[in-house]
Amino acid sequence: LPSSRTYQLWSIVDGRPVSEALLGAQPGVSRFTTPPGASLLAVTDEPAGGSARPTGRTVASGAL
């Protein structure tokens, strides 16, 4: 991604997105924990600094 964008990791808890981490424009390995009740993880393309809610395209997702 360009420096004006970042990948952001989300968990979905009770149908609502919860920001877990900003992964940067060229992510590597990141440690994170998911809150109880999380059913899905998703990575989105967001503006640098991240977003309060997902606004960009989903680039990866998976059920827990």
MDTraj code that builds the backbone (N, CA, C; nanometers):
import mdtraj as md
import numpy as np

residues = "LEU PRO SER SER ARG THR TYR GLN LEU TRP SER ILE VAL ASP GLY ARG PRO VAL SER GLU ALA LEU LEU GLY ALA GLN PRO GLY VAL SER ARG PHE THR THR PRO PRO GLY ALA SER LEU LEU ALA VAL THR ASP GLU PRO ALA GLY GLY SER ALA ARG PRO THR GLY ARG THR VAL ALA SER GLY ALA LEU".split()
xyz = np.array([
    [0.0831, -0.1189, 0.0000],
    [0.0000, 0.0000, 0.0000],
    [0.0873, 0.1249, 0.0000],
    [0.0356, 0.2361, -0.0496],
    [0.1106, 0.3614, -0.0371],
    [0.1151, 0.4058, 0.1096],
    [0.2051, 0.4956, 0.1425],
    [0.2201, 0.5396, 0.2819],
    [0.0960, 0.6094, 0.3360],
    [0.0049, 0.6490, 0.2503],
    [-0.1191, 0.7139, 0.2945],
    [-0.2258, 0.6127, 0.3370],
    [-0.1936, 0.4819, 0.3280],
    [-0.2893, 0.3756, 0.3602],
    [-0.2267, 0.2785, 0.4591],
    [-0.3109, 0.2022, 0.5305],
    [-0.2638, 0.0981, 0.6214],
    [-0.3621, -0.0178, 0.6189],
    [-0.3110, -0.1363, 0.6493],
    [-0.4000, -0.2492, 0.6716],
    [-0.4431, -0.2434, 0.8172],
    [-0.5713, -0.2679, 0.8416],
    [-0.6247, -0.2663, 0.9773],
    [-0.6941, -0.3993, 1.0031],
    [-0.6652, -0.4582, 1.1200],
    [-0.7223, -0.5863, 1.1603],
    [-0.8431, -0.5618, 1.2489],
    [-0.9512, -0.6333, 1.2200],
    [-1.0764, -0.6220, 1.2953],
    [-1.1203, -0.7587, 1.3433],
    [-1.1834, -0.7631, 1.4595],
    [-1.2590, -0.8814, 1.4988],
    [-1.4061, -0.8401, 1.4959],
    [-1.4910, -0.9358, 1.4732],
    [-1.6352, -0.9100, 1.4724],
    [-1.6933, -0.9772, 1.5957],
    [-1.7522, -0.8959, 1.6826],
    [-1.8105, -0.9430, 1.8082],
    [-1.9571, -0.9012, 1.8094],
    [-2.0458, -0.9972, 1.8200],
    [-2.1897, -0.9694, 1.8185],
    [-2.2288, -0.8850, 1.6972],
    [-2.1667, -0.9143, 1.5824],
    [-2.1996, -0.8438, 1.4591],
    [-2.1375, -0.7061, 1.4435],
    [-2.0553, -0.6631, 1.5393],
    [-1.9943, -0.5294, 1.5346],
    [-1.8435, -0.5387, 1.5217],
    [-1.7837, -0.4512, 1.4390],
    [-1.6379, -0.4545, 1.4235],
    [-1.5663, -0.3920, 1.5436],
    [-1.4573, -0.4563, 1.5842],
    [-1.3716, -0.4071, 1.6917],
    [-1.2302, -0.4009, 1.6348],
    [-1.1684, -0.2824, 1.6355],
    [-1.0324, -0.2691, 1.5837],
    [-0.9355, -0.3423, 1.6754],
    [-0.8545, -0.4286, 1.6151],
    [-0.7556, -0.5059, 1.6911],
    [-0.6153, -0.4492, 1.6762],
    [-0.5805, -0.4041, 1.5545],
    [-0.4436, -0.3562, 1.5323],
    [-0.4325, -0.2860, 1.3978],
    [-0.3394, -0.1904, 1.3911],
    [-0.2971, -0.1345, 1.2631],
    [-0.1760, -0.2157, 1.2206],
    [-0.1776, -0.2681, 1.1005],
    [-0.0728, -0.3572, 1.0545],
    [0.0302, -0.2886, 0.9661],
    [0.0028, -0.1641, 0.9254],
    [0.0953, -0.0910, 0.8413],
    [0.0729, -0.1182, 0.6940],
    [0.1502, -0.0507, 0.6118],
    [0.1357, -0.0630, 0.4672],
    [0.2019, -0.1903, 0.4135],
    [0.3010, -0.2419, 0.4866],
    [0.3698, -0.3652, 0.4485],
    [0.3803, -0.4525, 0.5729],
    [0.2706, -0.5167, 0.6126],
    [0.2676, -0.5867, 0.7405],
    [0.3583, -0.7090, 0.7461],
    [0.4010, -0.7360, 0.8680],
    [0.4759, -0.8572, 0.8991],
    [0.3959, -0.9344, 1.0026],
    [0.4639, -1.0008, 1.0904],
    [0.3992, -1.0762, 1.1968],
    [0.3563, -0.9794, 1.3066],
    [0.2326, -0.9925, 1.3531],
    [0.1798, -0.9081, 1.4613],
    [0.1119, -0.9954, 1.5641],
    [0.1315, -0.9628, 1.6897],
    [0.0658, -1.0351, 1.7973],
    [-0.0591, -0.9589, 1.8365],
    [-0.1679, -1.0313, 1.8590],
    [-0.2930, -0.9699, 1.9024],
    [-0.3756, -1.0743, 1.9750],
    [-0.4718, -1.0290, 2.0509],
    [-0.5679, -1.1186, 2.1139],
    [-0.7075, -1.0762, 2.0710],
    [-0.7953, -1.1696, 2.0639],
    [-0.9331, -1.1376, 2.0261],
    [-1.0200, -1.1342, 2.1508],
    [-1.1188, -1.0467, 2.1518],
    [-1.2075, -1.0407, 2.2676],
    [-1.2992, -1.1629, 2.2718],
    [-1.3500, -1.1973, 2.3900],
    [-1.4457, -1.3074, 2.3990],
    [-1.5644, -1.2821, 2.3056],
    [-1.6108, -1.3873, 2.2421],
    [-1.7267, -1.3748, 2.1550],
    [-1.6938, -1.3382, 2.0115],
    [-1.5657, -1.3166, 1.9794],
    [-1.5292, -1.2830, 1.8411],
    [-1.5603, -1.4024, 1.7518],
    [-1.6235, -1.3769, 1.6376],
    [-1.6622, -1.4845, 1.5467],
    [-1.5907, -1.4774, 1.4123],
    [-1.5242, -1.3647, 1.3844],
    [-1.4625, -1.3427, 1.2543],
    [-1.3466, -1.2469, 1.2692],
    [-1.2425, -1.2660, 1.1891],
    [-1.1344, -1.1690, 1.1759],
    [-1.1366, -1.1171, 1.0336],
    [-1.1052, -0.9897, 1.0159],
    [-1.1005, -0.9305, 0.8828],
    [-0.9901, -0.8269, 0.8774],
    [-0.9289, -0.8133, 0.7609],
    [-0.8284, -0.7107, 0.7360],
    [-0.8827, -0.6205, 0.6266],
    [-0.8781, -0.4884, 0.6520],
    [-0.9254, -0.3920, 0.5535],
    [-0.8142, -0.2951, 0.5174],
    [-0.8295, -0.2315, 0.4038],
    [-0.7392, -0.1277, 0.3532],
    [-0.7983, 0.0058, 0.3993],
    [-0.7284, 0.0757, 0.4901],
    [-0.7800, 0.1981, 0.5519],
    [-0.6821, 0.3144, 0.5351],
    [-0.7283, 0.4372, 0.5602],
    [-0.6366, 0.5518, 0.5589],
    [-0.5294, 0.5353, 0.6677],
    [-0.4104, 0.5895, 0.6443],
    [-0.3043, 0.5848, 0.7451],
    [-0.3594, 0.6381, 0.8771],
    [-0.3261, 0.5740, 0.9865],
    [-0.3800, 0.6121, 1.1163],
    [-0.5023, 0.5313, 1.1533],
    [-0.5588, 0.4588, 1.0568],
    [-0.6725, 0.3716, 1.0837],
    [-0.8056, 0.4431, 1.0840],
    [-0.9093, 0.3643, 1.1026],
    [-1.0467, 0.4147, 1.1042],
    [-1.1191, 0.3642, 1.2281],
    [-1.2196, 0.4380, 1.2720],
    [-1.2999, 0.3962, 1.3871],
    [-1.3893, 0.2782, 1.3515],
    [-1.4279, 0.2708, 1.2254],
    [-1.5078, 0.1603, 1.1709],
    [-1.4510, 0.1273, 1.0340],
    [-1.4668, 0.0041, 0.9880],
    [-1.4150, -0.0296, 0.8552],
    [-1.4760, 0.0602, 0.7475],
    [-1.3899, 0.1161, 0.6627],
    [-1.4357, 0.1993, 0.5525],
    [-1.3813, 0.1517, 0.4186],
    [-1.2713, 0.0777, 0.4226],
    [-1.2063, 0.0323, 0.2997],
    [-1.2480, -0.1082, 0.2620],
    [-1.1905, -0.1546, 0.1528],
    [-1.2235, -0.2877, 0.1037],
    [-1.1642, -0.3943, 0.1971],
    [-1.2323, -0.5058, 0.2122],
    [-1.1831, -0.6189, 0.2881],
    [-1.0855, -0.6959, 0.1994],
    [-0.9643, -0.7172, 0.2503],
    [-0.8632, -0.7883, 0.1719],
    [-0.8438, -0.9324, 0.2186],
    [-0.8896, -0.9633, 0.3397],
    [-0.8832, -1.1011, 0.3916],
    [-0.9813, -1.1125, 0.5071],
    [-1.0362, -1.2316, 0.5246],
    [-1.1245, -1.2570, 0.6388],
    [-1.1283, -1.4061, 0.6664],
    [-1.1645, -1.4392, 0.7885],
    [-1.1771, -1.5791, 0.8255],
    [-1.2572, -1.5958, 0.9518],
    [-1.3349, -1.7027, 0.9569],
    [-1.4163, -1.7338, 1.0746],
    [-1.3296, -1.7899, 1.1853],
    [-1.3699, -1.7652, 1.3090],
    [-1.3006, -1.8209, 1.4260],
    [-1.3809, -1.9368, 1.4814],
])
top = md.Topology()
chain = top.add_chain()
for i, resn in enumerate(residues, 1):
    res = top.add_residue(resn, chain, resSeq=i)
    for name in ("N", "CA", "C"):
        top.add_atom(name, md.element.get_by_symbol(name[0]), res)
traj = md.Trajectory(xyz[None], top)
